[in-house]
């Protein structure tokens, strides 16, 4: 394993689920971790951790968080835009426009705000950095009942590819990563869907029955490989992690 002590990582959407698991794993690997979500992640501020309540749809709050992290830890080596939501679920014809708009605000504009803050940090302070946007298989294959989620994650993929073209010569590597299926609150929400809302709900019920999920700490370790292992420096922008079973 690569030595990562003292590296600095930011994770959005770290109050629960994959984000919280990544934050814990990164701390055990010796990184300094700044975590945020609307619900303040459950870490005391210390030499190695910082947590704040930040809504990623609030551009100035995300910028202020980035500045505070840089003031606390210095250069930020890795920024992970992980915050996201799934709703609305169901055929587009039944989706509430305001709920669809809120979805795009979090899953697309939230990534825009985090990416912008981080890239400006690298430009202002120099050095190199890695930006990882958490995407989904739903960015790359459509699912009936998930038009908002598919649209938002596809936008994250294209946004990441555009950033790679813009920032590749300015020290920022970017990846948009489909992490596999991890048993979080988002999966509980998927399993609670009716077949009318989400015709492929059976597939996800079966994953639960057979406990066929990726282990979040192994997903976290793969993301560290992607960010810090020189063998991965030339990897494509779009990454799909294979299942990370124990
Ligand atoms: P989750 O358990 O529902 O957690 C979502 C996280 O995002 C929470 O910490 C939540 O905290 C935060 N969040 C939501 N809205 C936010 C906002 N406006 N501002 C700041 N934080 C916000 O979901 P998860 O399964 O861990 O998903 C994490 C990421 O992985 C998402 O981008 C998801 O699309 C992606 N993903 C998950 C899976 C999977 O199988 N679980 C598969 C593919 C991709 P608060 O509510 O406190 O703000």
py3Dmol code that shows the C-alpha trace and the ligand (Angstrom):
import py3Dmol

protein = """\
ATOM      1  CA  UNK A   1       0.000   0.000   0.000  1.00  0.00           C
ATOM      2  CA  UNK A   2       1.162   3.520  -0.812  1.00  0.00           C
ATOM      3  CA  UNK A   3       2.195   5.757   2.085  1.00  0.00           C
ATOM      4  CA  UNK A   4      -0.470   8.470   2.394  1.00  0.00           C
ATOM      5  CA  UNK A   5       0.159   9.946   5.827  1.00  0.00           C
ATOM      6  CA  UNK A   6      -0.493  13.671   5.829  1.00  0.00           C
ATOM      7  CA  UNK A   7      -2.240  13.798   2.454  1.00  0.00           C
ATOM      8  CA  UNK A   8      -5.333  16.008   2.569  1.00  0.00           C
ATOM      9  CA  UNK A   9      -8.723  14.870   1.268  1.00  0.00           C
ATOM     10  CA  UNK A  10     -12.108  16.600   1.138  1.00  0.00           C
ATOM     11  CA  UNK A  11     -15.289  14.507   0.929  1.00  0.00           C
ATOM     12  CA  UNK A  12     -18.748  15.967   0.408  1.00  0.00           C
ATOM     13  CA  UNK A  13     -21.838  14.027   1.477  1.00  0.00           C
ATOM     14  CA  UNK A  14     -19.905  12.413   4.319  1.00  0.00           C
ATOM     15  CA  UNK A  15     -22.574  12.285   7.048  1.00  0.00           C
ATOM     16  CA  UNK A  16     -23.555   8.709   6.129  1.00  0.00           C
ATOM     17  CA  UNK A  17     -23.297   6.051   3.438  1.00  0.00           C
ATOM     18  CA  UNK A  18     -20.305   5.883   1.110  1.00  0.00           C
ATOM     19  CA  UNK A  19     -19.026   9.339   2.075  1.00  0.00           C
ATOM     20  CA  UNK A  20     -18.905   8.530   5.804  1.00  0.00           C
ATOM     21  CA  UNK A  21     -17.212   5.186   5.078  1.00  0.00           C
ATOM     22  CA  UNK A  22     -14.593   6.879   2.873  1.00  0.00           C
ATOM     23  CA  UNK A  23     -13.873   9.474   5.555  1.00  0.00           C
ATOM     24  CA  UNK A  24     -13.323   6.759   8.206  1.00  0.00           C
ATOM     25  CA  UNK A  25     -11.157   4.693   5.892  1.00  0.00           C
ATOM     26  CA  UNK A  26      -9.029   7.655   4.835  1.00  0.00           C
ATOM     27  CA  UNK A  27      -8.427   8.560   8.500  1.00  0.00           C
ATOM     28  CA  UNK A  28      -7.237   5.006   9.235  1.00  0.00           C
ATOM     29  CA  UNK A  29      -4.837   5.358   6.274  1.00  0.00           C
ATOM     30  CA  UNK A  30      -3.304   8.476   7.823  1.00  0.00           C
ATOM     31  CA  UNK A  31      -4.869  11.146   5.625  1.00  0.00           C
ATOM     32  CA  UNK A  32      -6.146  14.436   6.983  1.00  0.00           C
ATOM     33  CA  UNK A  33      -9.844  14.535   6.158  1.00  0.00           C
ATOM     34  CA  UNK A  34     -12.296  17.408   5.777  1.00  0.00           C
ATOM     35  CA  UNK A  35     -15.861  16.123   5.594  1.00  0.00           C
ATOM     36  CA  UNK A  36     -19.123  17.918   4.985  1.00  0.00           C
ATOM     37  CA  UNK A  37     -22.840  17.351   4.418  1.00  0.00           C
ATOM     38  CA  UNK A  38     -25.953  19.258   5.408  1.00  0.00           C
ATOM     39  CA  UNK A  39     -25.829  17.197   8.633  1.00  0.00           C
ATOM     40  CA  UNK A  40     -22.394  17.870  10.103  1.00  0.00           C
ATOM     41  CA  UNK A  41     -20.397  14.606   9.858  1.00  0.00           C
ATOM     42  CA  UNK A  42     -19.681  13.062  13.230  1.00  0.00           C
ATOM     43  CA  UNK A  43     -16.000  13.999  13.708  1.00  0.00           C
ATOM     44  CA  UNK A  44     -14.380  16.293  16.217  1.00  0.00           C
ATOM     45  CA  UNK A  45     -12.145  18.944  14.704  1.00  0.00           C
ATOM     46  CA  UNK A  46      -8.553  17.891  15.273  1.00  0.00           C
ATOM     47  CA  UNK A  47      -5.108  17.959  13.718  1.00  0.00           C
ATOM     48  CA  UNK A  48      -6.365  15.288  11.288  1.00  0.00           C
ATOM     49  CA  UNK A  49     -10.075  15.935  10.800  1.00  0.00           C
ATOM     50  CA  UNK A  50     -12.446  18.795  10.168  1.00  0.00           C
ATOM     51  CA  UNK A  51     -16.197  18.520   9.677  1.00  0.00           C
ATOM     52  CA  UNK A  52     -18.754  21.110   8.728  1.00  0.00           C
ATOM     53  CA  UNK A  53     -22.400  21.475   7.811  1.00  0.00           C
ATOM     54  CA  UNK A  54     -22.386  22.538   4.150  1.00  0.00           C
ATOM     55  CA  UNK A  55     -25.149  22.326   1.572  1.00  0.00           C
ATOM     56  CA  UNK A  56     -23.393  21.698  -1.747  1.00  0.00           C
ATOM     57  CA  UNK A  57     -26.059  23.698  -3.585  1.00  0.00           C
ATOM     58  CA  UNK A  58     -24.782  26.844  -1.840  1.00  0.00           C
ATOM     59  CA  UNK A  59     -21.828  28.057  -3.931  1.00  0.00           C
ATOM     60  CA  UNK A  60     -20.506  30.555  -1.393  1.00  0.00           C
ATOM     61  CA  UNK A  61     -20.739  27.979   1.428  1.00  0.00           C
ATOM     62  CA  UNK A  62     -18.727  25.491  -0.650  1.00  0.00           C
ATOM     63  CA  UNK A  63     -16.103  28.158  -1.454  1.00  0.00           C
ATOM     64  CA  UNK A  64     -15.890  29.130   2.232  1.00  0.00           C
ATOM     65  CA  UNK A  65     -15.500  25.464   3.223  1.00  0.00           C
ATOM     66  CA  UNK A  66     -12.669  25.040   0.703  1.00  0.00           C
ATOM     67  CA  UNK A  67     -10.909  28.142   2.074  1.00  0.00           C
ATOM     68  CA  UNK A  68     -11.349  26.937   5.658  1.00  0.00           C
ATOM     69  CA  UNK A  69      -9.929  23.495   4.813  1.00  0.00           C
ATOM     70  CA  UNK A  70      -6.928  25.100   3.107  1.00  0.00           C
ATOM     71  CA  UNK A  71      -6.415  27.335   6.156  1.00  0.00           C
ATOM     72  CA  UNK A  72      -6.552  24.299   8.477  1.00  0.00           C
ATOM     73  CA  UNK A  73      -4.559  21.727   6.470  1.00  0.00           C
ATOM     74  CA  UNK A  74      -2.842  23.597   3.636  1.00  0.00           C
ATOM     75  CA  UNK A  75      -2.725  22.129   0.124  1.00  0.00           C
ATOM     76  CA  UNK A  76      -5.696  19.883  -0.712  1.00  0.00           C
ATOM     77  CA  UNK A  77      -4.479  16.763  -2.541  1.00  0.00           C
ATOM     78  CA  UNK A  78      -7.852  15.167  -3.276  1.00  0.00           C
ATOM     79  CA  UNK A  79     -11.405  16.493  -3.509  1.00  0.00           C
ATOM     80  CA  UNK A  80     -14.293  14.020  -3.803  1.00  0.00           C
ATOM     81  CA  UNK A  81     -17.723  15.292  -4.853  1.00  0.00           C
ATOM     82  CA  UNK A  82     -19.773  12.454  -3.370  1.00  0.00           C
ATOM     83  CA  UNK A  83     -22.951  14.213  -2.125  1.00  0.00           C
ATOM     84  CA  UNK A  84     -25.950  13.072  -4.110  1.00  0.00           C
ATOM     85  CA  UNK A  85     -29.545  11.974  -4.049  1.00  0.00           C
ATOM     86  CA  UNK A  86     -31.769   9.652  -6.048  1.00  0.00           C
ATOM     87  CA  UNK A  87     -35.301  11.126  -5.941  1.00  0.00           C
ATOM     88  CA  UNK A  88     -37.536  11.648  -7.820  1.00  0.00           C
ATOM     89  CA  UNK A  89     -38.181   7.988  -8.652  1.00  0.00           C
ATOM     90  CA  UNK A  90     -40.911   7.105 -11.151  1.00  0.00           C
ATOM     91  CA  UNK A  91     -41.809   7.824 -14.767  1.00  0.00           C
ATOM     92  CA  UNK A  92     -40.824  11.309 -15.895  1.00  0.00           C
ATOM     93  CA  UNK A  93     -44.469  12.064 -16.750  1.00  0.00           C
ATOM     94  CA  UNK A  94     -45.247  11.823 -13.014  1.00  0.00           C
ATOM     95  CA  UNK A  95     -42.162  13.691 -11.726  1.00  0.00           C
ATOM     96  CA  UNK A  96     -42.731  16.984  -9.951  1.00  0.00           C
ATOM     97  CA  UNK A  97     -40.737  19.646 -11.861  1.00  0.00           C
ATOM     98  CA  UNK A  98     -39.585  21.259  -8.613  1.00  0.00           C
ATOM     99  CA  UNK A  99     -38.280  17.911  -7.334  1.00  0.00           C
ATOM    100  CA  UNK A 100     -36.517  17.274 -10.647  1.00  0.00           C
ATOM    101  CA  UNK A 101     -34.946  20.735 -10.467  1.00  0.00           C
ATOM    102  CA  UNK A 102     -33.835  20.129  -6.869  1.00  0.00           C
ATOM    103  CA  UNK A 103     -32.225  16.868  -7.988  1.00  0.00           C
ATOM    104  CA  UNK A 104     -30.201  18.643 -10.675  1.00  0.00           C
ATOM    105  CA  UNK A 105     -29.311  21.375  -8.189  1.00  0.00           C
ATOM    106  CA  UNK A 106     -27.715  18.822  -5.841  1.00  0.00           C
ATOM    107  CA  UNK A 107     -26.313  16.210  -8.246  1.00  0.00           C
ATOM    108  CA  UNK A 108     -25.087  18.556 -10.997  1.00  0.00           C
ATOM    109  CA  UNK A 109     -24.743  22.087  -9.594  1.00  0.00           C
ATOM    110  CA  UNK A 110     -23.359  20.655  -6.345  1.00  0.00           C
ATOM    111  CA  UNK A 111     -20.592  18.967  -8.343  1.00  0.00           C
ATOM    112  CA  UNK A 112     -20.069  22.180 -10.326  1.00  0.00           C
ATOM    113  CA  UNK A 113     -19.632  24.194  -7.107  1.00  0.00           C
ATOM    114  CA  UNK A 114     -17.252  21.663  -5.526  1.00  0.00           C
ATOM    115  CA  UNK A 115     -15.220  21.273  -8.726  1.00  0.00           C
ATOM    116  CA  UNK A 116     -14.949  25.036  -9.213  1.00  0.00           C
ATOM    117  CA  UNK A 117     -13.879  25.680  -5.626  1.00  0.00           C
ATOM    118  CA  UNK A 118     -11.221  22.975  -5.803  1.00  0.00           C
ATOM    119  CA  UNK A 119      -9.831  23.978  -9.194  1.00  0.00           C
ATOM    120  CA  UNK A 120      -9.586  27.614  -8.064  1.00  0.00           C
ATOM    121  CA  UNK A 121      -7.749  26.378  -4.938  1.00  0.00           C
ATOM    122  CA  UNK A 122      -5.169  24.576  -7.100  1.00  0.00           C
ATOM    123  CA  UNK A 123      -4.761  27.587  -9.421  1.00  0.00           C
ATOM    124  CA  UNK A 124      -4.331  29.958  -6.464  1.00  0.00           C
ATOM    125  CA  UNK A 125      -1.945  27.824  -4.410  1.00  0.00           C
ATOM    126  CA  UNK A 126      -0.100  25.860  -7.107  1.00  0.00           C
ATOM    127  CA  UNK A 127       0.850  22.203  -6.980  1.00  0.00           C
ATOM    128  CA  UNK A 128      -1.157  19.232  -8.193  1.00  0.00           C
ATOM    129  CA  UNK A 129      -4.525  17.837  -7.256  1.00  0.00           C
ATOM    130  CA  UNK A 130      -7.007  15.102  -7.983  1.00  0.00           C
ATOM    131  CA  UNK A 131     -10.730  15.685  -8.401  1.00  0.00           C
ATOM    132  CA  UNK A 132     -13.032  12.650  -8.150  1.00  0.00           C
ATOM    133  CA  UNK A 133     -16.706  13.007  -8.947  1.00  0.00           C
ATOM    134  CA  UNK A 134     -18.888  10.102  -7.833  1.00  0.00           C
ATOM    135  CA  UNK A 135     -20.967   9.014 -10.793  1.00  0.00           C
ATOM    136  CA  UNK A 136     -23.009   5.851 -11.309  1.00  0.00           C
ATOM    137  CA  UNK A 137     -23.651   3.051 -13.764  1.00  0.00           C
ATOM    138  CA  UNK A 138     -26.907   4.978 -14.356  1.00  0.00           C
ATOM    139  CA  UNK A 139     -24.837   7.658 -16.142  1.00  0.00           C
ATOM    140  CA  UNK A 140     -23.880   5.123 -18.757  1.00  0.00           C
ATOM    141  CA  UNK A 141     -27.018   2.911 -19.061  1.00  0.00           C
ATOM    142  CA  UNK A 142     -30.545   4.237 -18.714  1.00  0.00           C
ATOM    143  CA  UNK A 143     -32.994   2.917 -16.110  1.00  0.00           C
ATOM    144  CA  UNK A 144     -36.754   3.483 -16.422  1.00  0.00           C
ATOM    145  CA  UNK A 145     -37.940   5.412 -13.376  1.00  0.00           C
ATOM    146  CA  UNK A 146     -34.634   7.201 -12.820  1.00  0.00           C
ATOM    147  CA  UNK A 147     -34.701   9.953 -15.464  1.00  0.00           C
ATOM    148  CA  UNK A 148     -33.424  12.564 -13.013  1.00  0.00           C
ATOM    149  CA  UNK A 149     -30.641  10.351 -11.645  1.00  0.00           C
ATOM    150  CA  UNK A 150     -29.541   9.162 -15.117  1.00  0.00           C
ATOM    151  CA  UNK A 151     -29.569  12.760 -16.447  1.00  0.00           C
ATOM    152  CA  UNK A 152     -27.655  14.138 -13.480  1.00  0.00           C
ATOM    153  CA  UNK A 153     -24.956  11.467 -13.423  1.00  0.00           C
ATOM    154  CA  UNK A 154     -24.516  11.627 -17.222  1.00  0.00           C
ATOM    155  CA  UNK A 155     -23.988  15.384 -16.799  1.00  0.00           C
ATOM    156  CA  UNK A 156     -21.357  14.675 -14.136  1.00  0.00           C
ATOM    157  CA  UNK A 157     -19.525  12.369 -16.559  1.00  0.00           C
ATOM    158  CA  UNK A 158     -19.474  14.974 -19.355  1.00  0.00           C
ATOM    159  CA  UNK A 159     -18.603  17.791 -16.925  1.00  0.00           C
ATOM    160  CA  UNK A 160     -15.639  15.723 -15.691  1.00  0.00           C
ATOM    161  CA  UNK A 161     -14.431  15.091 -19.242  1.00  0.00           C
ATOM    162  CA  UNK A 162     -14.653  18.801 -20.046  1.00  0.00           C
ATOM    163  CA  UNK A 163     -12.728  19.661 -16.854  1.00  0.00           C
ATOM    164  CA  UNK A 164     -10.045  17.127 -17.819  1.00  0.00           C
ATOM    165  CA  UNK A 165      -9.570  18.938 -21.139  1.00  0.00           C
ATOM    166  CA  UNK A 166      -9.459  22.330 -19.409  1.00  0.00           C
ATOM    167  CA  UNK A 167      -7.266  21.450 -16.431  1.00  0.00           C
ATOM    168  CA  UNK A 168      -5.030  18.612 -17.614  1.00  0.00           C
ATOM    169  CA  UNK A 169      -2.166  21.034 -18.172  1.00  0.00           C
ATOM    170  CA  UNK A 170      -2.832  22.912 -14.905  1.00  0.00           C
ATOM    171  CA  UNK A 171      -2.047  20.095 -12.491  1.00  0.00           C
ATOM    172  CA  UNK A 172      -5.565  18.754 -11.915  1.00  0.00           C
ATOM    173  CA  UNK A 173      -6.423  15.147 -12.755  1.00  0.00           C
ATOM    174  CA  UNK A 174     -10.130  14.349 -12.798  1.00  0.00           C
ATOM    175  CA  UNK A 175     -12.116  11.125 -12.728  1.00  0.00           C
ATOM    176  CA  UNK A 176     -15.813  10.391 -12.755  1.00  0.00           C
ATOM    177  CA  UNK A 177     -16.237   7.097 -10.948  1.00  0.00           C
ATOM    178  CA  UNK A 178     -19.120   4.629 -10.941  1.00  0.00           C
ATOM    179  CA  UNK A 179     -18.385   3.019  -7.563  1.00  0.00           C
ATOM    180  CA  UNK A 180     -20.495  -0.157  -7.800  1.00  0.00           C
ATOM    181  CA  UNK A 181     -23.415  -0.999  -5.519  1.00  0.00           C
ATOM    182  CA  UNK A 182     -22.962  -0.198  -1.833  1.00  0.00           C
ATOM    183  CA  UNK A 183     -25.641  -0.914   0.773  1.00  0.00           C
ATOM    184  CA  UNK A 184     -26.516   2.593   1.959  1.00  0.00           C
ATOM    185  CA  UNK A 185     -29.716   4.564   2.618  1.00  0.00           C
ATOM    186  CA  UNK A 186     -29.863   5.171  -1.150  1.00  0.00           C
ATOM    187  CA  UNK A 187     -30.143   1.402  -1.715  1.00  0.00           C
ATOM    188  CA  UNK A 188     -32.927   1.172   0.916  1.00  0.00           C
ATOM    189  CA  UNK A 189     -34.791   3.844  -1.017  1.00  0.00           C
ATOM    190  CA  UNK A 190     -34.343   1.907  -4.267  1.00  0.00           C
ATOM    191  CA  UNK A 191     -35.653  -1.308  -2.664  1.00  0.00           C
ATOM    192  CA  UNK A 192     -38.708   0.576  -1.333  1.00  0.00           C
ATOM    193  CA  UNK A 193     -39.748   1.482  -4.916  1.00  0.00           C
ATOM    194  CA  UNK A 194     -42.781  -0.178  -6.464  1.00  0.00           C
ATOM    195  CA  UNK A 195     -42.271  -1.956  -9.822  1.00  0.00           C
ATOM    196  CA  UNK A 196     -44.520   0.728 -11.340  1.00  0.00           C
ATOM    197  CA  UNK A 197     -42.093   3.405 -10.184  1.00  0.00           C
ATOM    198  CA  UNK A 198     -38.934   1.405 -10.891  1.00  0.00           C
ATOM    199  CA  UNK A 199     -39.375  -1.713 -13.047  1.00  0.00           C
ATOM    200  CA  UNK A 200     -35.898  -3.085 -12.197  1.00  0.00           C
ATOM    201  CA  UNK A 201     -36.461  -3.074  -8.436  1.00  0.00           C
ATOM    202  CA  UNK A 202     -36.199  -6.915  -8.460  1.00  0.00           C
ATOM    203  CA  UNK A 203     -32.529  -6.720  -9.390  1.00  0.00           C
ATOM    204  CA  UNK A 204     -31.818  -4.623  -6.292  1.00  0.00           C
ATOM    205  CA  UNK A 205     -33.975  -6.796  -3.997  1.00  0.00           C
ATOM    206  CA  UNK A 206     -31.934  -9.778  -5.210  1.00  0.00           C
ATOM    207  CA  UNK A 207     -28.661  -7.992  -4.420  1.00  0.00           C
ATOM    208  CA  UNK A 208     -29.876  -7.600  -0.830  1.00  0.00           C
ATOM    209  CA  UNK A 209     -31.006 -11.245  -0.592  1.00  0.00           C
ATOM    210  CA  UNK A 210     -27.594 -12.422  -1.753  1.00  0.00           C
ATOM    211  CA  UNK A 211     -25.669  -9.669   0.051  1.00  0.00           C
ATOM    212  CA  UNK A 212     -23.891  -8.867  -3.221  1.00  0.00           C
ATOM    213  CA  UNK A 213     -22.665  -5.386  -2.369  1.00  0.00           C
ATOM    214  CA  UNK A 214     -19.308  -3.726  -2.691  1.00  0.00           C
ATOM    215  CA  UNK A 215     -17.564  -3.124   0.633  1.00  0.00           C
ATOM    216  CA  UNK A 216     -17.273   0.652   1.090  1.00  0.00           C
ATOM    217  CA  UNK A 217     -13.779   0.534   2.613  1.00  0.00           C
ATOM    218  CA  UNK A 218     -12.544  -1.380  -0.450  1.00  0.00           C
ATOM    219  CA  UNK A 219     -14.207   1.208  -2.721  1.00  0.00           C
ATOM    220  CA  UNK A 220     -12.408   3.890  -0.672  1.00  0.00           C
ATOM    221  CA  UNK A 221      -9.071   2.116  -1.142  1.00  0.00           C
ATOM    222  CA  UNK A 222      -9.615   1.890  -4.926  1.00  0.00           C
ATOM    223  CA  UNK A 223     -10.234   5.647  -5.013  1.00  0.00           C
ATOM    224  CA  UNK A 224      -6.961   6.217  -3.141  1.00  0.00           C
ATOM    225  CA  UNK A 225      -5.196   4.026  -5.732  1.00  0.00           C
ATOM    226  CA  UNK A 226      -6.764   6.090  -8.504  1.00  0.00           C
ATOM    227  CA  UNK A 227      -5.675   9.338  -6.875  1.00  0.00           C
ATOM    228  CA  UNK A 228      -2.200   8.482  -5.609  1.00  0.00           C
ATOM    229  CA  UNK A 229      -0.804   5.336  -7.276  1.00  0.00           C
ATOM    230  CA  UNK A 230       1.391   6.395 -10.240  1.00  0.00           C
ATOM    231  CA  UNK A 231       0.190   3.274 -12.083  1.00  0.00           C
ATOM    232  CA  UNK A 232      -3.209   4.981 -12.371  1.00  0.00           C
ATOM    233  CA  UNK A 233      -2.058   8.461 -13.399  1.00  0.00           C
ATOM    234  CA  UNK A 234      -2.968   7.809 -17.037  1.00  0.00           C
ATOM    235  CA  UNK A 235      -6.325   6.127 -16.370  1.00  0.00           C
ATOM    236  CA  UNK A 236      -9.371   7.304 -18.338  1.00  0.00           C
ATOM    237  CA  UNK A 237     -11.556  10.076 -16.940  1.00  0.00           C
ATOM    238  CA  UNK A 238     -14.540   7.703 -16.762  1.00  0.00           C
ATOM    239  CA  UNK A 239     -13.913   4.821 -14.383  1.00  0.00           C
ATOM    240  CA  UNK A 240     -16.190   1.923 -13.453  1.00  0.00           C
ATOM    241  CA  UNK A 241     -15.033   0.054 -10.382  1.00  0.00           C
ATOM    242  CA  UNK A 242     -15.592  -3.710 -10.522  1.00  0.00           C
ATOM    243  CA  UNK A 243     -17.489  -5.188  -7.543  1.00  0.00           C
ATOM    244  CA  UNK A 244     -15.349  -4.833  -4.396  1.00  0.00           C
ATOM    245  CA  UNK A 245     -16.511  -7.872  -2.446  1.00  0.00           C
ATOM    246  CA  UNK A 246     -14.625  -9.074   0.618  1.00  0.00           C
TER     247      UNK A 246
END
"""
ligand_1 = """\
48
LIG
P -26.690 8.256 0.933
O -26.458 7.182 1.911
O -28.070 8.695 0.628
O -25.790 9.512 1.371
C -25.856 10.714 0.637
C -24.946 11.737 1.291
O -25.067 12.962 0.546
C -25.361 12.040 2.720
O -24.202 12.254 3.522
C -26.137 13.344 2.597
O -26.052 14.066 3.812
C -25.376 14.021 1.466
N -26.146 15.076 0.804
C -27.341 14.973 0.161
N -27.725 16.179 -0.270
C -26.756 17.063 0.089
C -26.581 18.451 -0.058
N -27.493 19.210 -0.678
N -25.458 19.017 0.436
C -24.522 18.281 1.068
N -24.632 16.951 1.244
C -25.739 16.358 0.769
O -26.071 7.881 -0.487
P -24.815 6.962 -0.878
O -25.345 5.681 -1.377
O -23.784 6.985 0.190
O -24.313 7.760 -2.168
C -23.140 8.533 -2.183
C -22.812 8.844 -3.635
O -22.561 7.618 -4.340
C -23.951 9.541 -4.387
O -23.416 10.490 -5.283
C -24.585 8.388 -5.152
O -25.287 8.826 -6.282
C -23.387 7.555 -5.489
N -23.648 6.146 -5.794
C -24.112 5.327 -4.828
C -24.331 3.980 -5.133
C -24.802 3.005 -4.101
O -24.987 1.815 -4.438
N -25.004 3.398 -2.854
C -24.091 3.502 -6.423
C -23.619 4.385 -7.390
C -23.392 5.704 -7.063
P -27.169 15.110 4.327
O -28.509 14.507 4.015
O -26.861 15.234 5.783
O -26.890 16.366 3.582
"""
view = py3Dmol.view(width=600, height=400)
view.addModel(protein, "pdb")
view.setStyle({"model": 0}, {"cartoon": {"style": "trace"}})
view.addModel(ligand_1, "xyz")
view.setStyle({"model": 1}, {"stick": {}})
view.zoomTo()
view.show()
